Amino acid sequence: MDKKAFAMETEPPKSETRAMGLLVRKQKWGLSWRGRLTVVLLGIVVVSLGVRNIYPFLAVTQRLDAKVLVVEGWVHQYAIDASVCELRTNRYERVFTTGGPVIGSGGYTSDFNTAASVGADHLRDAGVPSELIQMVPSHESGRDRTYSSAVALRNWLQQNHVAFQNVNVITEDAHARRTRLLFEKAFSGKARIGVVSVPSPDYDARHWWRYSQGVENVVEQWIGYLYARFLFSGGKVG
């Protein structure tokens, strides 16, 4: 076989046009059944790894050596109980409760109708001395409540000349990474932010996808984190 004939047999067919160039036929590559199977298996592996690792990623706990503990006032009783244990086992000098208008109140009416006030009451009821507790309410409602609460705290600390370098924030499970990120945005490098994640007693965090509440919580917090990381740049709150 000469070189010309060999080249004709090995070269892919050229594109063919018809109907005055309005139609064209081209050769293209596609996946074989082995290729499709490989893609499916890789997809299963990626999804499985994501499902198993997304909760530990969101529900991060990284304490700092801090004298200031912040409790998000909207948290449930199990997180309040964990906050009391946190205060007893670490050397905190003050505990601050944060949060805006209570949901369903139609907006800000008074400092005592805020999550910060509710959280402070829960801590007192759990045995935390009143002199250690300082509520710092936010007047903002609607979106970005965590960020607004962090800004209100930052402003209160500055206005009252409270010296601080590190702050630990305690919050509920998968909300932790987003909380830390928004506090970091609000404090703008003026303090290092640590975070303590309290797991929910209502579902097994190791198998969160088996529970409707776990799925709802993790998916919501994952979307919220992506928004805070890539779309939210902070605002003019406070």
Summary of the structure (lengths in Angstrom):
residues: 238
radius of gyration: 27.3
end to end distance: 83.3
largest distance: 97.6
contacts: 693
relative contact order: 0.14
helix: 50%
strand: 16%
